[in-house]
Amino acid sequence: MNRITPSLVRNLVVAAALVAATGTAWPEQESGGGPGSWLSQYVGARTLGLGGSFVGAADDASSVVWNPAGLSTLVPNELRFETARLFEDTSVSAIGFAVPGNRFPSC
């Protein structure tokens, strides 16, 4: 005859608690709809044209955001203005100024 021991009950309670705790964590891993989700979706026209893979081609003033190491390939100074309409009369505006990294030698 099978008996229910206190250790079996304790193990079942712990297992149920773990399942309940992980079930509430799954929705938090989604990025859509959360506060500030537009920060990961906001891209410029060039980045959008490259399918979001702008990190490898960051060679203009927007590389300050996407890949600061791309400033080392910058030749002239660049000034960048950008604005994007998002939703419900909201917009994001950005001003960027980039100076080539070779003008400031490291010590």
Phi and psi restraints in degrees (range 20) as a CNS / XPLOR table:
assign (resid 1 and name C) (resid 2 and name N)
       (resid 2 and name CA) (resid 2 and name C) 1.0 -83.2 20.0 2
assign (resid 2 and name N) (resid 2 and name CA)
       (resid 2 and name C) (resid 3 and name N) 1.0 134.4 20.0 2
assign (resid 2 and name C) (resid 3 and name N)
       (resid 3 and name CA) (resid 3 and name C) 1.0 -114.4 20.0 2
assign (resid 3 and name N) (resid 3 and name CA)
       (resid 3 and name C) (resid 4 and name N) 1.0 146.6 20.0 2
assign (resid 3 and name C) (resid 4 and name N)
       (resid 4 and name CA) (resid 4 and name C) 1.0 -90.7 20.0 2
assign (resid 4 and name N) (resid 4 and name CA)
       (resid 4 and name C) (resid 5 and name N) 1.0 112.9 20.0 2
assign (resid 4 and name C) (resid 5 and name N)
       (resid 5 and name CA) (resid 5 and name C) 1.0 -94.8 20.0 2
assign (resid 5 and name N) (resid 5 and name CA)
       (resid 5 and name C) (resid 6 and name N) 1.0 160.5 20.0 2
assign (resid 5 and name C) (resid 6 and name N)
       (resid 6 and name CA) (resid 6 and name C) 1.0 -60.2 20.0 2
assign (resid 6 and name N) (resid 6 and name CA)
       (resid 6 and name C) (resid 7 and name N) 1.0 -33.8 20.0 2
assign (resid 6 and name C) (resid 7 and name N)
       (resid 7 and name CA) (resid 7 and name C) 1.0 -68.7 20.0 2
assign (resid 7 and name N) (resid 7 and name CA)
       (resid 7 and name C) (resid 8 and name N) 1.0 -35.0 20.0 2
assign (resid 7 and name C) (resid 8 and name N)
       (resid 8 and name CA) (resid 8 and name C) 1.0 -66.0 20.0 2
assign (resid 8 and name N) (resid 8 and name CA)
       (resid 8 and name C) (resid 9 and name N) 1.0 -42.3 20.0 2
assign (resid 8 and name C) (resid 9 and name N)
       (resid 9 and name CA) (resid 9 and name C) 1.0 -63.7 20.0 2
assign (resid 9 and name N) (resid 9 and name CA)
       (resid 9 and name C) (resid 10 and name N) 1.0 -43.1 20.0 2
assign (resid 9 and name C) (resid 10 and name N)
       (resid 10 and name CA) (resid 10 and name C) 1.0 -62.4 20.0 2
assign (resid 10 and name N) (resid 10 and name CA)
       (resid 10 and name C) (resid 11 and name N) 1.0 -43.7 20.0 2
assign (resid 10 and name C) (resid 11 and name N)
       (resid 11 and name CA) (resid 11 and name C) 1.0 -64.3 20.0 2
assign (resid 11 and name N) (resid 11 and name CA)
       (resid 11 and name C) (resid 12 and name N) 1.0 -38.8 20.0 2
assign (resid 11 and name C) (resid 12 and name N)
       (resid 12 and name CA) (resid 12 and name C) 1.0 -66.7 20.0 2
assign (resid 12 and name N) (resid 12 and name CA)
       (resid 12 and name C) (resid 13 and name N) 1.0 -38.5 20.0 2
assign (resid 12 and name C) (resid 13 and name N)
       (resid 13 and name CA) (resid 13 and name C) 1.0 -66.2 20.0 2
assign (resid 13 and name N) (resid 13 and name CA)
       (resid 13 and name C) (resid 14 and name N) 1.0 -42.6 20.0 2
assign (resid 13 and name C) (resid 14 and name N)
       (resid 14 and name CA) (resid 14 and name C) 1.0 -64.2 20.0 2
assign (resid 14 and name N) (resid 14 and name CA)
       (resid 14 and name C) (resid 15 and name N) 1.0 -42.9 20.0 2
assign (resid 14 and name C) (resid 15 and name N)
       (resid 15 and name CA) (resid 15 and name C) 1.0 -63.7 20.0 2
assign (resid 15 and name N) (resid 15 and name CA)
       (resid 15 and name C) (resid 16 and name N) 1.0 -41.5 20.0 2
assign (resid 15 and name C) (resid 16 and name N)
       (resid 16 and name CA) (resid 16 and name C) 1.0 -65.3 20.0 2
assign (resid 16 and name N) (resid 16 and name CA)
       (resid 16 and name C) (resid 17 and name N) 1.0 -38.2 20.0 2
assign (resid 16 and name C) (resid 17 and name N)
       (resid 17 and name CA) (resid 17 and name C) 1.0 -66.2 20.0 2
assign (resid 17 and name N) (resid 17 and name CA)
       (resid 17 and name C) (resid 18 and name N) 1.0 -40.0 20.0 2
assign (resid 17 and name C) (resid 18 and name N)
       (resid 18 and name CA) (resid 18 and name C) 1.0 -65.3 20.0 2
assign (resid 18 and name N) (resid 18 and name CA)
       (resid 18 and name C) (resid 19 and name N) 1.0 -42.1 20.0 2
assign (resid 18 and name C) (resid 19 and name N)
       (resid 19 and name CA) (resid 19 and name C) 1.0 -64.4 20.0 2
assign (resid 19 and name N) (resid 19 and name CA)
       (resid 19 and name C) (resid 20 and name N) 1.0 -41.2 20.0 2
assign (resid 19 and name C) (resid 20 and name N)
       (resid 20 and name CA) (resid 20 and name C) 1.0 -66.7 20.0 2
assign (resid 20 and name N) (resid 20 and name CA)
       (resid 20 and name C) (resid 21 and name N) 1.0 -37.9 20.0 2
assign (resid 20 and name C) (resid 21 and name N)
       (resid 21 and name CA) (resid 21 and name C) 1.0 -70.6 20.0 2
assign (resid 21 and name N) (resid 21 and name CA)
       (resid 21 and name C) (resid 22 and name N) 1.0 -40.5 20.0 2
assign (resid 21 and name C) (resid 22 and name N)
       (resid 22 and name CA) (resid 22 and name C) 1.0 -73.9 20.0 2
assign (resid 22 and name N) (resid 22 and name CA)
       (resid 22 and name C) (resid 23 and name N) 1.0 -26.2 20.0 2
assign (resid 22 and name C) (resid 23 and name N)
       (resid 23 and name CA) (resid 23 and name C) 1.0 -64.7 20.0 2
assign (resid 23 and name N) (resid 23 and name CA)
       (resid 23 and name C) (resid 24 and name N) 1.0 -31.1 20.0 2
assign (resid 23 and name C) (resid 24 and name N)
       (resid 24 and name CA) (resid 24 and name C) 1.0 -83.1 20.0 2
assign (resid 24 and name N) (resid 24 and name CA)
       (resid 24 and name C) (resid 25 and name N) 1.0 -17.3 20.0 2
assign (resid 24 and name C) (resid 25 and name N)
       (resid 25 and name CA) (resid 25 and name C) 1.0 -82.7 20.0 2
assign (resid 25 and name N) (resid 25 and name CA)
       (resid 25 and name C) (resid 26 and name N) 1.0 -25.4 20.0 2
assign (resid 25 and name C) (resid 26 and name N)
       (resid 26 and name CA) (resid 26 and name C) 1.0 -59.7 20.0 2
assign (resid 26 and name N) (resid 26 and name CA)
       (resid 26 and name C) (resid 27 and name N) 1.0 -44.7 20.0 2
assign (resid 26 and name C) (resid 27 and name N)
       (resid 27 and name CA) (resid 27 and name C) 1.0 -64.8 20.0 2
assign (resid 27 and name N) (resid 27 and name CA)
       (resid 27 and name C) (resid 28 and name N) 1.0 -24.1 20.0 2
assign (resid 27 and name C) (resid 28 and name N)
       (resid 28 and name CA) (resid 28 and name C) 1.0 -73.2 20.0 2
assign (resid 28 and name N) (resid 28 and name CA)
       (resid 28 and name C) (resid 29 and name N) 1.0 -14.7 20.0 2
assign (resid 28 and name C) (resid 29 and name N)
       (resid 29 and name CA) (resid 29 and name C) 1.0 -81.4 20.0 2
assign (resid 29 and name N) (resid 29 and name CA)
       (resid 29 and name C) (resid 30 and name N) 1.0 -13.7 20.0 2
assign (resid 29 and name C) (resid 30 and name N)
       (resid 30 and name CA) (resid 30 and name C) 1.0 -75.6 20.0 2
assign (resid 30 and name N) (resid 30 and name CA)
       (resid 30 and name C) (resid 31 and name N) 1.0 144.3 20.0 2
assign (resid 30 and name C) (resid 31 and name N)
       (resid 31 and name CA) (resid 31 and name C) 1.0 -100.5 20.0 2
assign (resid 31 and name N) (resid 31 and name CA)
       (resid 31 and name C) (resid 32 and name N) 1.0 -14.3 20.0 2
assign (resid 31 and name C) (resid 32 and name N)
       (resid 32 and name CA) (resid 32 and name C) 1.0 -80.2 20.0 2
assign (resid 32 and name N) (resid 32 and name CA)
       (resid 32 and name C) (resid 33 and name N) 1.0 135.4 20.0 2
assign (resid 32 and name C) (resid 33 and name N)
       (resid 33 and name CA) (resid 33 and name C) 1.0 86.5 20.0 2
assign (resid 33 and name N) (resid 33 and name CA)
       (resid 33 and name C) (resid 34 and name N) 1.0 -9.3 20.0 2
assign (resid 33 and name C) (resid 34 and name N)
       (resid 34 and name CA) (resid 34 and name C) 1.0 -81.3 20.0 2
assign (resid 34 and name N) (resid 34 and name CA)
       (resid 34 and name C) (resid 35 and name N) 1.0 165.8 20.0 2
assign (resid 34 and name C) (resid 35 and name N)
       (resid 35 and name CA) (resid 35 and name C) 1.0 -62.5 20.0 2
assign (resid 35 and name N) (resid 35 and name CA)
       (resid 35 and name C) (resid 36 and name N) 1.0 130.3 20.0 2
assign (resid 35 and name C) (resid 36 and name N)
       (resid 36 and name CA) (resid 36 and name C) 1.0 79.1 20.0 2
assign (resid 36 and name N) (resid 36 and name CA)
       (resid 36 and name C) (resid 37 and name N) 1.0 11.9 20.0 2
assign (resid 36 and name C) (resid 37 and name N)
       (resid 37 and name CA) (resid 37 and name C) 1.0 -65.4 20.0 2
assign (resid 37 and name N) (resid 37 and name CA)
       (resid 37 and name C) (resid 38 and name N) 1.0 -22.9 20.0 2
assign (resid 37 and name C) (resid 38 and name N)
       (resid 38 and name CA) (resid 38 and name C) 1.0 -66.9 20.0 2
assign (resid 38 and name N) (resid 38 and name CA)
       (resid 38 and name C) (resid 39 and name N) 1.0 -19.3 20.0 2
assign (resid 38 and name C) (resid 39 and name N)
       (resid 39 and name CA) (resid 39 and name C) 1.0 -64.2 20.0 2
assign (resid 39 and name N) (resid 39 and name CA)
       (resid 39 and name C) (resid 40 and name N) 1.0 -34.6 20.0 2
assign (resid 39 and name C) (resid 40 and name N)
       (resid 40 and name CA) (resid 40 and name C) 1.0 -86.3 20.0 2
assign (resid 40 and name N) (resid 40 and name CA)
       (resid 40 and name C) (resid 41 and name N) 1.0 -14.6 20.0 2
assign (resid 40 and name C) (resid 41 and name N)
       (resid 41 and name CA) (resid 41 and name C) 1.0 -100.3 20.0 2
assign (resid 41 and name N) (resid 41 and name CA)
       (resid 41 and name C) (resid 42 and name N) 1.0 -13.5 20.0 2
assign (resid 41 and name C) (resid 42 and name N)
       (resid 42 and name CA) (resid 42 and name C) 1.0 -78.5 20.0 2
assign (resid 42 and name N) (resid 42 and name CA)
       (resid 42 and name C) (resid 43 and name N) 1.0 116.7 20.0 2
assign (resid 42 and name C) (resid 43 and name N)
       (resid 43 and name CA) (resid 43 and name C) 1.0 -137.4 20.0 2
assign (resid 43 and name N) (resid 43 and name CA)
       (resid 43 and name C) (resid 44 and name N) 1.0 159.2 20.0 2
assign (resid 43 and name C) (resid 44 and name N)
       (resid 44 and name CA) (resid 44 and name C) 1.0 -82.5 20.0 2
assign (resid 44 and name N) (resid 44 and name CA)
       (resid 44 and name C) (resid 45 and name N) 1.0 175.5 20.0 2
assign (resid 44 and name C) (resid 45 and name N)
       (resid 45 and name CA) (resid 45 and name C) 1.0 -65.3 20.0 2
assign (resid 45 and name N) (resid 45 and name CA)
       (resid 45 and name C) (resid 46 and name N) 1.0 -39.6 20.0 2
assign (resid 45 and name C) (resid 46 and name N)
       (resid 46 and name CA) (resid 46 and name C) 1.0 -67.5 20.0 2
assign (resid 46 and name N) (resid 46 and name CA)
       (resid 46 and name C) (resid 47 and name N) 1.0 -41.5 20.0 2
assign (resid 46 and name C) (resid 47 and name N)
       (resid 47 and name CA) (resid 47 and name C) 1.0 -64.9 20.0 2
assign (resid 47 and name N) (resid 47 and name CA)
       (resid 47 and name C) (resid 48 and name N) 1.0 -40.8 20.0 2
assign (resid 47 and name C) (resid 48 and name N)
       (resid 48 and name CA) (resid 48 and name C) 1.0 -64.0 20.0 2
assign (resid 48 and name N) (resid 48 and name CA)
       (resid 48 and name C) (resid 49 and name N) 1.0 -37.6 20.0 2
assign (resid 48 and name C) (resid 49 and name N)
       (resid 49 and name CA) (resid 49 and name C) 1.0 -66.5 20.0 2
assign (resid 49 and name N) (resid 49 and name CA)
       (resid 49 and name C) (resid 50 and name N) 1.0 -27.7 20.0 2
assign (resid 49 and name C) (resid 50 and name N)
       (resid 50 and name CA) (resid 50 and name C) 1.0 -90.7 20.0 2
assign (resid 50 and name N) (resid 50 and name CA)
       (resid 50 and name C) (resid 51 and name N) 1.0 8.7 20.0 2
assign (resid 50 and name C) (resid 51 and name N)
       (resid 51 and name CA) (resid 51 and name C) 1.0 72.9 20.0 2
assign (resid 51 and name N) (resid 51 and name CA)
       (resid 51 and name C) (resid 52 and name N) 1.0 27.0 20.0 2
assign (resid 51 and name C) (resid 52 and name N)
       (resid 52 and name CA) (resid 52 and name C) 1.0 82.8 20.0 2
assign (resid 52 and name N) (resid 52 and name CA)
       (resid 52 and name C) (resid 53 and name N) 1.0 3.1 20.0 2
assign (resid 52 and name C) (resid 53 and name N)
       (resid 53 and name CA) (resid 53 and name C) 1.0 -101.4 20.0 2
assign (resid 53 and name N) (resid 53 and name CA)
       (resid 53 and name C) (resid 54 and name N) 1.0 53.5 20.0 2
assign (resid 53 and name C) (resid 54 and name N)
       (resid 54 and name CA) (resid 54 and name C) 1.0 -82.2 20.0 2
assign (resid 54 and name N) (resid 54 and name CA)
       (resid 54 and name C) (resid 55 and name N) 1.0 -12.1 20.0 2
assign (resid 54 and name C) (resid 55 and name N)
       (resid 55 and name CA) (resid 55 and name C) 1.0 -58.7 20.0 2
assign (resid 55 and name N) (resid 55 and name CA)
       (resid 55 and name C) (resid 56 and name N) 1.0 -39.3 20.0 2
assign (resid 55 and name C) (resid 56 and name N)
       (resid 56 and name CA) (resid 56 and name C) 1.0 -75.5 20.0 2
assign (resid 56 and name N) (resid 56 and name CA)
       (resid 56 and name C) (resid 57 and name N) 1.0 -17.4 20.0 2
assign (resid 56 and name C) (resid 57 and name N)
       (resid 57 and name CA) (resid 57 and name C) 1.0 -118.2 20.0 2
assign (resid 57 and name N) (resid 57 and name CA)
       (resid 57 and name C) (resid 58 and name N) 1.0 23.0 20.0 2
assign (resid 57 and name C) (resid 58 and name N)
       (resid 58 and name CA) (resid 58 and name C) 1.0 -76.0 20.0 2
assign (resid 58 and name N) (resid 58 and name CA)
       (resid 58 and name C) (resid 59 and name N) 1.0 96.7 20.0 2
assign (resid 58 and name C) (resid 59 and name N)
       (resid 59 and name CA) (resid 59 and name C) 1.0 -136.3 20.0 2
assign (resid 59 and name N) (resid 59 and name CA)
       (resid 59 and name C) (resid 60 and name N) 1.0 27.0 20.0 2
assign (resid 59 and name C) (resid 60 and name N)
       (resid 60 and name CA) (resid 60 and name C) 1.0 -136.7 20.0 2
assign (resid 60 and name N) (resid 60 and name CA)
       (resid 60 and name C) (resid 61 and name N) 1.0 -167.9 20.0 2
assign (resid 60 and name C) (resid 61 and name N)
       (resid 61 and name CA) (resid 61 and name C) 1.0 -65.6 20.0 2
assign (resid 61 and name N) (resid 61 and name CA)
       (resid 61 and name C) (resid 62 and name N) 1.0 -22.2 20.0 2
assign (resid 61 and name C) (resid 62 and name N)
       (resid 62 and name CA) (resid 62 and name C) 1.0 -74.9 20.0 2
assign (resid 62 and name N) (resid 62 and name CA)
       (resid 62 and name C) (resid 63 and name N) 1.0 -8.5 20.0 2
assign (resid 62 and name C) (resid 63 and name N)
       (resid 63 and name CA) (resid 63 and name C) 1.0 -67.8 20.0 2
assign (resid 63 and name N) (resid 63 and name CA)
       (resid 63 and name C) (resid 64 and name N) 1.0 -13.4 20.0 2
assign (resid 63 and name C) (resid 64 and name N)
       (resid 64 and name CA) (resid 64 and name C) 1.0 -60.0 20.0 2
assign (resid 64 and name N) (resid 64 and name CA)
       (resid 64 and name C) (resid 65 and name N) 1.0 -35.3 20.0 2
assign (resid 64 and name C) (resid 65 and name N)
       (resid 65 and name CA) (resid 65 and name C) 1.0 -85.7 20.0 2
assign (resid 65 and name N) (resid 65 and name CA)
       (resid 65 and name C) (resid 66 and name N) 1.0 -48.0 20.0 2
assign (resid 65 and name C) (resid 66 and name N)
       (resid 66 and name CA) (resid 66 and name C) 1.0 -87.1 20.0 2
assign (resid 66 and name N) (resid 66 and name CA)
       (resid 66 and name C) (resid 67 and name N) 1.0 -41.8 20.0 2
assign (resid 66 and name C) (resid 67 and name N)
       (resid 67 and name CA) (resid 67 and name C) 1.0 -156.7 20.0 2
assign (resid 67 and name N) (resid 67 and name CA)
       (resid 67 and name C) (resid 68 and name N) 1.0 92.5 20.0 2
assign (resid 67 and name C) (resid 68 and name N)
       (resid 68 and name CA) (resid 68 and name C) 1.0 -58.8 20.0 2
assign (resid 68 and name N) (resid 68 and name CA)
       (resid 68 and name C) (resid 69 and name N) 1.0 -23.1 20.0 2
assign (resid 68 and name C) (resid 69 and name N)
       (resid 69 and name CA) (resid 69 and name C) 1.0 -66.0 20.0 2
assign (resid 69 and name N) (resid 69 and name CA)
       (resid 69 and name C) (resid 70 and name N) 1.0 -21.2 20.0 2
assign (resid 69 and name C) (resid 70 and name N)
       (resid 70 and name CA) (resid 70 and name C) 1.0 -66.8 20.0 2
assign (resid 70 and name N) (resid 70 and name CA)
       (resid 70 and name C) (resid 71 and name N) 1.0 -15.3 20.0 2
assign (resid 70 and name C) (resid 71 and name N)
       (resid 71 and name CA) (resid 71 and name C) 1.0 -66.1 20.0 2
assign (resid 71 and name N) (resid 71 and name CA)
       (resid 71 and name C) (resid 72 and name N) 1.0 -20.6 20.0 2
assign (resid 71 and name C) (resid 72 and name N)
       (resid 72 and name CA) (resid 72 and name C) 1.0 -69.1 20.0 2
assign (resid 72 and name N) (resid 72 and name CA)
       (resid 72 and name C) (resid 73 and name N) 1.0 -21.3 20.0 2
assign (resid 72 and name C) (resid 73 and name N)
       (resid 73 and name CA) (resid 73 and name C) 1.0 -94.4 20.0 2
assign (resid 73 and name N) (resid 73 and name CA)
       (resid 73 and name C) (resid 74 and name N) 1.0 -0.5 20.0 2
assign (resid 73 and name C) (resid 74 and name N)
       (resid 74 and name CA) (resid 74 and name C) 1.0 -71.8 20.0 2
assign (resid 74 and name N) (resid 74 and name CA)
       (resid 74 and name C) (resid 75 and name N) 1.0 133.2 20.0 2
assign (resid 74 and name C) (resid 75 and name N)
       (resid 75 and name CA) (resid 75 and name C) 1.0 -98.4 20.0 2
assign (resid 75 and name N) (resid 75 and name CA)
       (resid 75 and name C) (resid 76 and name N) 1.0 -62.9 20.0 2
assign (resid 75 and name C) (resid 76 and name N)
       (resid 76 and name CA) (resid 76 and name C) 1.0 -92.3 20.0 2
assign (resid 76 and name N) (resid 76 and name CA)
       (resid 76 and name C) (resid 77 and name N) 1.0 165.6 20.0 2
assign (resid 76 and name C) (resid 77 and name N)
       (resid 77 and name CA) (resid 77 and name C) 1.0 -65.4 20.0 2
assign (resid 77 and name N) (resid 77 and name CA)
       (resid 77 and name C) (resid 78 and name N) 1.0 146.4 20.0 2
assign (resid 77 and name C) (resid 78 and name N)
       (resid 78 and name CA) (resid 78 and name C) 1.0 -133.4 20.0 2
assign (resid 78 and name N) (resid 78 and name CA)
       (resid 78 and name C) (resid 79 and name N) 1.0 139.1 20.0 2
assign (resid 78 and name C) (resid 79 and name N)
       (resid 79 and name CA) (resid 79 and name C) 1.0 -118.9 20.0 2
assign (resid 79 and name N) (resid 79 and name CA)
       (resid 79 and name C) (resid 80 and name N) 1.0 131.9 20.0 2
assign (resid 79 and name C) (resid 80 and name N)
       (resid 80 and name CA) (resid 80 and name C) 1.0 -130.1 20.0 2
assign (resid 80 and name N) (resid 80 and name CA)
       (resid 80 and name C) (resid 81 and name N) 1.0 130.7 20.0 2
assign (resid 80 and name C) (resid 81 and name N)
       (resid 81 and name CA) (resid 81 and name C) 1.0 -119.1 20.0 2
assign (resid 81 and name N) (resid 81 and name CA)
       (resid 81 and name C) (resid 82 and name N) 1.0 137.1 20.0 2
assign (resid 81 and name C) (resid 82 and name N)
       (resid 82 and name CA) (resid 82 and name C) 1.0 -151.7 20.0 2
assign (resid 82 and name N) (resid 82 and name CA)
       (resid 82 and name C) (resid 83 and name N) 1.0 142.3 20.0 2
assign (resid 82 and name C) (resid 83 and name N)
       (resid 83 and name CA) (resid 83 and name C) 1.0 -139.7 20.0 2
assign (resid 83 and name N) (resid 83 and name CA)
       (resid 83 and name C) (resid 84 and name N) 1.0 144.7 20.0 2
assign (resid 83 and name C) (resid 84 and name N)
       (resid 84 and name CA) (resid 84 and name C) 1.0 -138.6 20.0 2
assign (resid 84 and name N) (resid 84 and name CA)
       (resid 84 and name C) (resid 85 and name N) 1.0 130.0 20.0 2
assign (resid 84 and name C) (resid 85 and name N)
       (resid 85 and name CA) (resid 85 and name C) 1.0 -83.1 20.0 2
assign (resid 85 and name N) (resid 85 and name CA)
       (resid 85 and name C) (resid 86 and name N) 1.0 130.1 20.0 2
assign (resid 85 and name C) (resid 86 and name N)
       (resid 86 and name CA) (resid 86 and name C) 1.0 -101.5 20.0 2
assign (resid 86 and name N) (resid 86 and name CA)
       (resid 86 and name C) (resid 87 and name N) 1.0 -77.9 20.0 2
assign (resid 86 and name C) (resid 87 and name N)
       (resid 87 and name CA) (resid 87 and name C) 1.0 -159.5 20.0 2
assign (resid 87 and name N) (resid 87 and name CA)
       (resid 87 and name C) (resid 88 and name N) 1.0 152.1 20.0 2
assign (resid 87 and name C) (resid 88 and name N)
       (resid 88 and name CA) (resid 88 and name C) 1.0 44.5 20.0 2
assign (resid 88 and name N) (resid 88 and name CA)
       (resid 88 and name C) (resid 89 and name N) 1.0 56.6 20.0 2
assign (resid 88 and name C) (resid 89 and name N)
       (resid 89 and name CA) (resid 89 and name C) 1.0 59.7 20.0 2
assign (resid 89 and name N) (resid 89 and name CA)
       (resid 89 and name C) (resid 90 and name N) 1.0 30.3 20.0 2
assign (resid 89 and name C) (resid 90 and name N)
       (resid 90 and name CA) (resid 90 and name C) 1.0 -111.0 20.0 2
assign (resid 90 and name N) (resid 90 and name CA)
       (resid 90 and name C) (resid 91 and name N) 1.0 151.5 20.0 2
assign (resid 90 and name C) (resid 91 and name N)
       (resid 91 and name CA) (resid 91 and name C) 1.0 -150.3 20.0 2
assign (resid 91 and name N) (resid 91 and name CA)
       (resid 91 and name C) (resid 92 and name N) 1.0 162.2 20.0 2
assign (resid 91 and name C) (resid 92 and name N)
       (resid 92 and name CA) (resid 92 and name C) 1.0 -121.0 20.0 2
assign (resid 92 and name N) (resid 92 and name CA)
       (resid 92 and name C) (resid 93 and name N) 1.0 129.8 20.0 2
assign (resid 92 and name C) (resid 93 and name N)
       (resid 93 and name CA) (resid 93 and name C) 1.0 -120.7 20.0 2
assign (resid 93 and name N) (resid 93 and name CA)
       (resid 93 and name C) (resid 94 and name N) 1.0 142.4 20.0 2
assign (resid 93 and name C) (resid 94 and name N)
       (resid 94 and name CA) (resid 94 and name C) 1.0 -137.9 20.0 2
assign (resid 94 and name N) (resid 94 and name CA)
       (resid 94 and name C) (resid 95 and name N) 1.0 142.8 20.0 2
assign (resid 94 and name C) (resid 95 and name N)
       (resid 95 and name CA) (resid 95 and name C) 1.0 -125.5 20.0 2
assign (resid 95 and name N) (resid 95 and name CA)
       (resid 95 and name C) (resid 96 and name N) 1.0 130.4 20.0 2
assign (resid 95 and name C) (resid 96 and name N)
       (resid 96 and name CA) (resid 96 and name C) 1.0 -133.0 20.0 2
assign (resid 96 and name N) (resid 96 and name CA)
       (resid 96 and name C) (resid 97 and name N) 1.0 142.1 20.0 2
assign (resid 96 and name C) (resid 97 and name N)
       (resid 97 and name CA) (resid 97 and name C) 1.0 -130.2 20.0 2
assign (resid 97 and name N) (resid 97 and name CA)
       (resid 97 and name C) (resid 98 and name N) 1.0 126.5 20.0 2
assign (resid 97 and name C) (resid 98 and name N)
       (resid 98 and name CA) (resid 98 and name C) 1.0 -124.3 20.0 2
assign (resid 98 and name N) (resid 98 and name CA)
       (resid 98 and name C) (resid 99 and name N) 1.0 136.7 20.0 2
assign (resid 98 and name C) (resid 99 and name N)
       (resid 99 and name CA) (resid 99 and name C) 1.0 -119.1 20.0 2
assign (resid 99 and name N) (resid 99 and name CA)
       (resid 99 and name C) (resid 100 and name N) 1.0 135.1 20.0 2
assign (resid 99 and name C) (resid 100 and name N)
       (resid 100 and name CA) (resid 100 and name C) 1.0 -56.9 20.0 2
assign (resid 100 and name N) (resid 100 and name CA)
       (resid 100 and name C) (resid 101 and name N) 1.0 142.8 20.0 2
assign (resid 100 and name C) (resid 101 and name N)
       (resid 101 and name CA) (resid 101 and name C) 1.0 -73.2 20.0 2
assign (resid 101 and name N) (resid 101 and name CA)
       (resid 101 and name C) (resid 102 and name N) 1.0 -19.4 20.0 2
assign (resid 101 and name C) (resid 102 and name N)
       (resid 102 and name CA) (resid 102 and name C) 1.0 -75.3 20.0 2
assign (resid 102 and name N) (resid 102 and name CA)
       (resid 102 and name C) (resid 103 and name N) 1.0 -7.0 20.0 2
assign (resid 102 and name C) (resid 103 and name N)
       (resid 103 and name CA) (resid 103 and name C) 1.0 -81.5 20.0 2
assign (resid 103 and name N) (resid 103 and name CA)
       (resid 103 and name C) (resid 104 and name N) 1.0 -16.9 20.0 2
assign (resid 103 and name C) (resid 104 and name N)
       (resid 104 and name CA) (resid 104 and name C) 1.0 -118.4 20.0 2
assign (resid 104 and name N) (resid 104 and name CA)
       (resid 104 and name C) (resid 105 and name N) 1.0 86.5 20.0 2
assign (resid 104 and name C) (resid 105 and name N)
       (resid 105 and name CA) (resid 105 and name C) 1.0 -66.0 20.0 2
assign (resid 105 and name N) (resid 105 and name CA)
       (resid 105 and name C) (resid 106 and name N) 1.0 147.3 20.0 2
assign (resid 105 and name C) (resid 106 and name N)
       (resid 106 and name CA) (resid 106 and name C) 1.0 -78.2 20.0 2
assign (resid 106 and name N) (resid 106 and name CA)
       (resid 106 and name C) (resid 107 and name N) 1.0 155.7 20.0 2
